């Protein structure tokens, strides 16, 4: 991730969130700060790794991105149609 941030490919603030995880380990309460990365960061790493597992990840990510884009386009088209042809409320008998 350091290389991704240093290259300017992604900015750290919008792609990384630090959270405090508290859990019991035996009789102790342990607090750890963990880093959670968003999907953009995960995909960026997935495209830099070269292995069979990374290839499967890239196939999944590309398909997921396509489906998400397609769904967004459909929703936008429905909004345009509804704006041009608003539904009339049903009359009560």
C-alpha positions, 0 to 999 in steps of 0.5 A: 500500500505504501507504493500505491499511496506514494505513486499517487495512484490512490490517496490514503484518507479516502481509502483507509480507515483505522478502527479500534478492536477490543477483545478478551484474551483470557482474562485480559482486555486487549485493544488493537488498532487495525486498518480497514481498506476500501474496495478501491485499495483492495482492487489496486493491490489485486492488480499488482500481484502476479499469481493464480489466486490474483488472476482469479481475483482480477476476474472476479473484480472485473465482473463485479465492477461490470455488474455494478456499472450495469446496474447503475446505468439501468437505475439512471435510465429508469430515473430518466424515464420516470422523470419524463413520464411520471406515474399518476396516482391511482384514483380511490373508488 
